[in-house]
């Protein structure tokens, strides 16, 4: 290769790498975006969850959205069912208001009735297809057990039944379901 050809190869290489070098070297600084090849893509109005908002000097998302429930806030002290059965008391024990019962009925119908049945007899729509049937909630056992135990079962599940803690995150909603189950028991003498 003669000198002229070598020079040409060198120039060609430099020119072909130049655009890449230009883009890569345009670092605007530590806390700033680099040169924007497509304008406006990096500077968006949307906030980054962990970002800092210079306008109000606060971190973004400092206040949880309305209606969100913190899992950390729920302290659940009972590791075993029998502990909850004995010590966990229903704060809405005497609250059989229409509002509480209607809420309990709605939630029970959505989350429990498909297995345990509309009236609690364990004859929900999918119970027929289950090999091991869901038990009746009008049984002597459940009539006799404390509200704390039912709360524990909603929160943690029991055997084949999974936890409903995520579907029903608010304690007052769980208690409303329990008050509704007690009402079903009260108005149906069938012990099954
Ligand atoms: C997918 C079906 C299913 C759904 C939905 C369901 N359960 Fe259950 N439940 C079961 C089964 C099956 C058992 C028996 C589990 C075991 O002991 O192995 C059970 C057990 C129970 C028991 C204990 C009964 C006993 O005699 O020991 C209670 C109380 C109970 N469920 C309440 C509820 C409540 C309240 C809901 C709604 C939040 C609910 N269940 C939703 C299937 C279901």
Boltz pocket constraint, residues with backbone or C-beta under 6 A from the ligand:
constraints:
  - pocket:
      binder: B
      contacts: [[A, 107], [A, 108], [A, 111], [A, 112], [A, 113], [A, 114], [A, 115], [A, 116], [A, 132], [A, 133], [A, 134], [A, 135], [A, 136], [A, 137], [A, 139], [A, 141], [A, 142], [A, 149], [A, 150], [A, 153], [A, 154], [A, 158], [A, 159], [A, 160], [A, 161], [A, 164], [A, 177]]
      max_distance: 6.0
